[in-house]
Amino acid sequence: MTKNQDACILLFVKYPEKGKVKSRLSADLSQDIVQDLYQCFVHDTLRTLKTIDARLFICFLPVDAQEKFQRWLGQNLQFLPQIGNDLGERMKTCFSDVFTKGFQKAVLMGSDSPDLPKEYIKQAFELLDTKDVVLGPAVDGGYYLIGFRTTTFTTSVFEDIPWGTQMVFQETLMKLKQTSHTIGLLPVWSDIDTLTDVKNLIHRAENTSFKSSKTMTYIRIHHIGFECNNAEKSTI
């Protein structure tokens, strides 16, 4: 399928090195389980994104790991390094890169919302037809998606933000409101950062197609989110 050449998705992905991804999950699950689970998140996210009519870029970290990513995810994907000293700088650089390439609309999202409905991503692009910026607020006070048109890209929303706190969405929204930009908001969704988030995911997925995903299959096989987690952590 030929993808829309005016729109693109920036998917932020870390290389799944043991102990380097989803550190808050490691408080309750073994590092091996967390490493595997994160790979499932990325797999399921990619499966969703490949159905969207937009070009996909894997924005990877660490910046010297492109060959590792190609071996992991395949040679046929397009890759961009996440260049910058903090999350804000890295997001700003990736947006700048694709707008320089000529894309008219871009949305950026993380890889820790594996059951994010594709309708929300499609809605993000639709909102950018009439809004200057689109935001997807996360339950934890951050955001799971942000998008701009090339003519409305605003770097200030990535500066002086308390990344990793419950204030990220509100601080970003405040910066946007200081501009003349119109803002489109997506429904609230949940990232998977803690064992409680995993349990909520299990509940959410019960009556959806996501119950047959790679993530949910792995969760069932390893009984994640159930009483045996402590025993699992001690034996793996």
JOQUIJO-V366314 format. One record per residue. SS is DSSP state (helix for helix, strand for strand, loop for the rest). BURIAL is # if it has 16 or more other C-alpha atoms within 10 Angstrom, else .. D_LAST is the distance of its C-alpha to the last C-alpha in whole Angstrom. Layout:
SS/BURIAL/D_LAST + SS/BURIAL/D_LAST
This chain:
loop/./42 + loop/./44 + loop/./42 + loop/./45 + loop/./46 + loop/#/46 + strand/#/43 + strand/#/40 + strand/#/36 + strand/#/34 + strand/#/30 + strand/#/28 + strand/#/25 + strand/#/23 + loop/#/21 + loop/#/17 + loop/./16 + loop/./13 + loop/./14 + loop/./17 + loop/#/17 + loop/#/17 + loop/#/17 + loop/./18 + helix/#/15 + helix/#/12 + helix/./14 + loop/#/12 + loop/#/9 + loop/#/7 + helix/#/9 + helix/./7 + helix/#/8 + helix/#/11 + helix/#/12 + helix/./12 + helix/#/14 + helix/#/17 + helix/#/18 + helix/#/18 + helix/#/20 + helix/#/22 + helix/#/23 + helix/#/24 + helix/#/26 + helix/#/28 + helix/./29 + helix/#/31 + helix/#/32 + loop/./34 + loop/./36 + loop/#/37 + loop/#/41 + loop/#/40 + strand/#/39 + strand/#/35 + strand/#/34 + strand/#/31 + strand/#/31 + strand/#/28 + strand/#/27 + loop/./27 + loop/./30 + loop/./30 + loop/./27 + helix/#/29 + helix/./29 + helix/./25 + helix/#/26 + helix/./28 + helix/./26 + helix/./23 + helix/./26 + loop/./29 + loop/./32 + loop/./34 + loop/./33 + strand/./35 + strand/#/33 + strand/#/34 + strand/#/33 + loop/#/32 + loop/#/35 + loop/./35 + loop/./34 + loop/./33 + helix/#/32 + helix/#/35 + helix/./37 + helix/#/34 + helix/#/35 + helix/#/39 + helix/#/39 + helix/#/37 + helix/#/40 + helix/./43 + helix/./41 + helix/#/42 + helix/#/45 + helix/./46 + loop/./45 + loop/./48 + loop/#/45 + loop/#/47 + strand/#/44 + strand/#/41 + strand/#/38 + strand/#/35 + strand/#/31 + loop/#/28 + loop/#/25 + loop/#/23 + loop/#/25 + loop/#/24 + loop/#/27 + loop/#/30 + loop/./33 + helix/./34 + helix/./38 + helix/#/37 + helix/#/37 + helix/./40 + helix/./41 + helix/#/40 + helix/#/43 + helix/./45 + helix/#/45 + loop/#/46 + loop/./49 + loop/./51 + loop/#/49 + loop/#/48 + strand/#/44 + strand/#/42 + strand/#/39 + strand/#/36 + strand/#/35 + strand/#/31 + loop/./31 + loop/#/29 + loop/#/33 + loop/#/32 + strand/#/33 + strand/#/31 + strand/#/34 + strand/#/37 + strand/#/40 + strand/#/43 + strand/#/46 + loop/#/47 + loop/./51 + loop/#/49 + loop/#/46 + loop/#/46 + helix/./44 + helix/./44 + helix/#/42 + helix/#/39 + loop/./41 + loop/./40 + loop/#/37 + loop/./35 + loop/#/32 + loop/./29 + loop/./31 + loop/./32 + loop/#/36 + helix/#/35 + helix/#/37 + helix/./39 + helix/#/40 + helix/#/40 + helix/./42 + helix/./45 + helix/#/45 + helix/#/46 + helix/./48 + loop/./50 + loop/./51 + loop/./53 + loop/./50 + loop/./50 + strand/#/46 + strand/#/45 + strand/#/42 + strand/#/39 + strand/./37 + strand/./35 + strand/#/31 + loop/#/28 + loop/#/25 + loop/#/21 + loop/#/20 + loop/#/19 + helix/#/17 + helix/./21 + helix/#/22 + helix/#/19 + helix/./21 + helix/./24 + helix/#/23 + helix/#/22 + helix/./26 + helix/./27 + helix/./26 + loop/./27 + loop/./31 + loop/./30 + helix/./30 + helix/#/27 + helix/#/25 + helix/./25 + loop/#/23 + helix/#/20 + helix/#/19 + helix/#/20 + helix/./19 + helix/#/15 + helix/#/15 + helix/./16 + helix/./14 + loop/./11 + loop/./13 + loop/#/13 + loop/#/16 + loop/./16 + loop/./16 + loop/./12 + helix/#/11 + helix/./10 + helix/./9 + helix/#/6 + helix/#/6 + helix/./6 + helix/./4 + loop/./0
